[in-house]
Amino acid sequence: MAAFGVVACSPKATQFYRRHVRDTSPILLRAGFAAAVALHVLEARAAYRTARAGGLTRSAPLWGAQTLAVGFPSLLALRRVTRGR
């Protein structure tokens, strides 16, 4: 996500990416990054709610923060943890 954000938001990084990797529209890069951020926020919200519903009330904010940073692998791990409770 961090690398995607740099490529999407930094004009120099965007120019480098377009020249050496793939000639992609800067608007498309920014839209893709915005969509990825939105998805991570929704996953973090789901993780927080899943943790609270699974009885992990004290660690629910941590699960949410981890999922915000990592994405769906964290949410899947949380579901495995709460399934066993």
C-alpha positions as CSV (number, residue, x, y, z in Angstrom):
1,M,0.0,0.0,0.0
2,A,2.8,2.4,0.8
3,A,4.5,1.9,-2.5
4,F,1.2,2.2,-4.3
5,G,0.5,5.5,-2.5
6,V,3.9,6.9,-3.4
7,V,3.4,5.9,-7.1
8,A,-0.1,7.3,-7.1
9,C,0.6,10.6,-5.3
10,S,4.1,11.6,-6.1
11,P,4.5,13.2,-9.6
12,K,8.1,12.0,-9.8
13,A,7.3,8.5,-8.8
14,T,4.4,8.4,-11.2
15,Q,6.6,9.6,-14.0
16,F,9.2,6.9,-13.2
17,Y,6.6,4.2,-13.0
18,R,5.0,5.2,-16.3
19,R,8.4,5.3,-18.0
20,H,9.9,2.1,-16.6
21,V,7.1,-0.2,-15.6
22,R,3.8,0.6,-17.3
23,D,2.3,3.6,-19.1
24,T,-0.8,4.0,-16.9
25,S,-2.9,7.1,-16.5
26,P,-2.1,9.1,-13.3
27,I,-5.8,9.4,-12.7
28,L,-6.2,5.7,-12.9
29,L,-3.4,5.2,-10.4
30,R,-5.0,7.7,-8.0
31,A,-8.4,6.1,-8.4
32,G,-6.9,2.6,-7.7
33,F,-5.1,3.9,-4.6
34,A,-8.3,5.6,-3.3
35,A,-10.2,2.3,-3.9
36,A,-7.6,0.3,-2.0
37,V,-7.6,2.7,0.9
38,A,-11.4,2.6,1.1
39,L,-11.3,-1.2,1.0
40,H,-8.8,-1.3,3.9
41,V,-11.0,1.0,5.9
42,L,-14.0,-1.2,5.4
43,E,-12.0,-4.3,6.3
44,A,-10.7,-2.6,9.4
45,R,-14.2,-1.7,10.5
46,A,-15.3,-5.3,9.9
47,A,-12.3,-6.6,11.9
48,Y,-13.2,-4.3,14.8
49,R,-16.8,-5.4,14.8
50,T,-15.9,-9.1,14.4
51,A,-13.4,-8.8,17.3
52,R,-16.0,-7.2,19.6
53,A,-18.7,-9.8,18.6
54,G,-16.2,-12.6,19.2
55,G,-15.5,-11.4,22.8
56,L,-12.2,-9.7,22.1
57,T,-13.3,-6.3,23.3
58,R,-10.0,-5.1,24.7
59,S,-8.0,-6.0,21.6
60,A,-10.7,-5.0,19.0
61,P,-9.0,-1.6,18.3
62,L,-5.7,-3.4,17.7
63,W,-7.3,-5.9,15.3
64,G,-8.9,-2.9,13.5
65,A,-5.5,-1.1,13.2
66,Q,-3.7,-4.2,12.1
67,T,-6.3,-4.9,9.5
68,L,-6.1,-1.3,8.3
69,A,-2.4,-1.7,7.7
70,V,-2.3,-5.3,6.4
71,G,-5.7,-5.9,4.9
72,F,-7.6,-9.1,4.4
73,P,-5.0,-11.5,5.8
74,S,-5.4,-10.0,9.2
75,L,-9.2,-10.2,8.9
76,L,-8.9,-13.9,7.9
77,A,-6.7,-14.5,11.0
78,L,-9.2,-12.8,13.2
79,R,-12.0,-15.0,11.9
80,R,-9.9,-18.1,12.6
81,V,-9.3,-16.8,16.2
82,T,-13.0,-16.0,16.9
83,R,-14.2,-19.2,15.3
84,G,-12.5,-21.2,18.0
85,R,-14.1,-19.2,20.8
